[in-house]
Amino acid sequence: MKLRKSDLQRIGQGIEHKNKTTFICGADTAGLEGIFLREILAVMGYQITDEYPSVIDDSRIIDTDLPYEVYAACVPQNDVLKGLSTYAYGTKPSPDNPRVPIKDYEEIATIDIINQRWKEGDSLRAIARWLNGKGIKTRKGTDWHATQIRRIIERSAGLVT
């Protein structure tokens, strides 16, 4: 059975962990995705080996014995490379364990710039325009917006986790 892109989008993001595939699923649908993932894996001859709550947010981490190279062959390359959106800006998954966040120093530098300009009195929109003007992109490679700037300021001030 070849996985379809639409199937994988319903399940969540697959990440390589010790040559196996770990899926990150939203908590609101993790139960449904777990059932759906079990069915797909069973047809392929694999299974879910473990399930954990995320240490970052309310998502679920579902470990499988599906070899990552099999997963990667089933989806377009750009979909395999997504997966960072689960981690707070300024962190990224550890290469050794996707459940453990590590610091992303490039993003931390951007957070420092945002906080510095906010303390200097720039508005959220002005900060977004400045970052976009300097060619600094978001994690997903898009332009900044005031809402994203506000969230980063709130998180770094400890107002939001």
PyMOL commands that set and color helices and strands:
alter all, ss='L'
color gray80, all
select helices_A, chain A and resi 5-11+30-44+68-74+77-80+84-86+105-119+124-133+146-156
alter helices_A, ss='H'
color red, helices_A
select strands_A, chain A and resi 13-17+20-25+48-53+60-67+91-93+101-103
alter strands_A, ss='S'
color yellow, strands_A
deselect
rebuild
show_as cartoon
